[in-house]
Structure formats: C-alpha cells, structure tokens
Amino acid sequence: MSEQLDAATDPAGLDEDVHWDAPRQCLHDDQLPLDVRGAGALVHLYAGP
C-alpha cells in the first residue's frame, strides 16, 4: 500500500461557458424527466465550482 500516487497538483477546471451548460440544460431541456431536471439543477446549484 505504499505505491506512489501520481496526481495533478493544479487540476484544470471548466471554462465558464462549459460550466453553465449543464444547469442550463437542466432548466430548459424538455426531453429530460422533470425529476432528473430538478435534481440536476440542485446538484449544480449547490456543488462547488
């Protein structure tokens, strides 16, 4: 269990446009079920950046 972990020290985040695409889809995509849209919107609202 002493294997060396190779992890990025500064992970790249999403740019602002891509970050807002998922919540926008949750609010406006009529093809998704309403419960999925609501849950997805809440997750994106309260999840960290």
C-alpha positions, 0 to 999 in steps of 0.5 A, a space after each residue: 500500500 505504499 505505491 506512489 500516487 501520481 496526481 495533478 497538483 493544479 487540476 484544470 477546471 471548466 471554462 465558464 461557458 462549459 460550466 453553465 451548460 449543464 444547469 442550463 440544460 437542466 432548466 430548459 431541456 424538455 426531453 429530460 424527466 422533470 425529476 432528473 431536471 430538478 435534481 440536476 439543477 440542485 446538484 449544480 446549484 449547490 456543488 462547488 465550482 
